[in-house]
Amino acid sequence: MLRLISAVIGLSVAASVWAGSDVLYQVDGEDYQGYYTSPGSSAPLVILIHDWDGLTDYEVKRAEMLADMGYAVFAADLFGAGVRPTEVADKRQHTGELYKDREKMRALMDGALQTAKEQGANIDNALAAGYCFGGAAVLEWARAGAPLKGFATFHGGLKTPEGQDYSATKAPLLVMHGSADTAITLDDYVTLAKELEAAGISHEMITYGGAPHAFTVFGSDRYREDADQRSWASFSRFLAQQLSQ
């Protein structure tokens, strides 16, 4: 469970490439380093969850894209300050540890939400979005009954752990998935759709033909511009529908 959250300091990002700042904070006595940006004190909030690389320039860029649209963003850190794995084995280790400890995963996201509040964000007008591993984490948070206005995933993990369901979910889901994804299959996609329908959860699920896993990652050989732009447009509509401006 969440025992201690303390936002320590906002550190300016070098060279003014981004408008936001790094935020060093603690959850359960461990150090984490997130990123916060906001166009104003009344802006709706997006909690952004990173993929298995940890919080990198990719999430910072997405955060600033959202800030340009009028949203405050807290990009959470689920791995720990300075932990930004580059080797596949390390990425699997860090994500695997959290998949095995769902209580910790939830506490880290709760901690990020509280830290965003301490930065001045309006957490009563907020939703969560995540990429890849971050998408799986967002669905975990939705199943936990997080008090948010929406949950969005980009090419995220879709499987529901044994013993869990969506009965506590409090807000609509947006799921964006590449139909050529071999890591997260269309069978996983269909199973989730059936679960959400059975639970009576408001949801929109969209597939992008020919798009592989991680289709939104700029500069990657998996990047698909059309699917990226279309999914971003869908996400933008979802934000406008779920959050009060």
Summary of the structure (lengths in Angstrom):
residues: 245
radius of gyration: 16.6
end to end distance: 32.2
largest distance: 50.1
contacts: 855
relative contact order: 0.13
helix: 36%
strand: 22%
